[in-house]
Each structure stands twice: as structure tokens, then as C-alpha cells.
């Protein structure tokens, strides 16, 4: 479980095909610890497991499923990633409930200034749009955000300067894929209602 509050920026050090998956080496930068092999860390919103650790350098094995559902299979050496360690007992829940289970990739249609922020707009996959409501929560590349507007198949997010300066949202360009995780509570409510024949 995560909160969507990014605590560090990581840098991709290497990528090596491994079976049907991919070994991804990441410098965790200033991510606070302690960090151990077996720990879960969200890489731009994707919950991944540390399989090797040497100082701040960690290796993650990405499965075929992860590569199919995310853009991590196309990362390049030197690329920056949003990082968040798993929520621990007693930690404040300052963002919203984030699982790190990406529902799909949205497409960036309007970018933000890397220092001043602005309105980020993304085109959300059709099957996820019903979970998007104004003032509701959404996670994009691991960042807990509030939906400011809905226009057709696009979601608008007002990104403040602090958020854009402490995450990789300012790195995005029009057409880039961005990890999208919708509010898990909305999905559970839908399933309960469907089971009762109310949805």
C-alpha cells in the first residue's frame, strides 16, 4: 500500500532482458530507509520488489505482466522515476489509498511547466473513465492527484509548483504514456453494487 506522495526521484542505471521479463537497475537516490531485499517500492506508481541491493542501487525484476501493462519496458538509462516506499504502520496517509497496481496507461495531451506547474491533461483509457469524477482522486505515474475537470475522454489536473518540482510530471511530453491507477474504493463499490444487481 502507498499514498501517492513521492519521497524521492530515482534514476535508471541499467536494463537487461531476463527470461520473459526485465532486470531493471535503479539508483534510489535519497529514498529514505531502511530498505531491504524483498521490500516493495513504487517505481512511477508500479509496485515492484527489490531483488538485489548494493547501497542505494537496487535491482527489480519486472514480469511480463508488468511490461504489458506499464511503460517500464521502454525506460532508458538515465531516465528519472518517481519513488515511494511502501506505507508502514504508523505512517501518515497524506495522499490517498494507492495500491501500486497500474490499471492502464493514459496519454499526455497537455504538459505542465517543470517549475511552475499548470494544467496537466491526459486521455484516459475508455474502461477507466467511469471511475474518474471531478474532485476525485487519481494516481498518475505514482503521484496522488485530484481531478479538476473532465472533458470528453480527457482528465484535467491542476499541478502546483511543489508537486511538479518534486516529481517527474514536468518531464512528460505530449503523447507520452503515463501510468494511471484509478481510485480503488470506486472499483470496490462498483463490484459490490454489481453483485447486488444495482450496477
Secondary structure, DSSP 8 states (H G I E B T S, - for coil): -B-S---EEEEEEEEEEETTEEEEEEE-TT--S---TT-EEEETTEEEEEEEEETTEEEEEE-HHHHHHSSGGG--TT-EEEEEE---TT----S--B-S---EEEEEEE--BTTTBEEEEEE--GGGGGG--TT-EEEETTEEEEEEEEETTEEEEEE-HHHHHSSSGGG--TT-EEEEEE-HHHHHHHHHHHHTT--
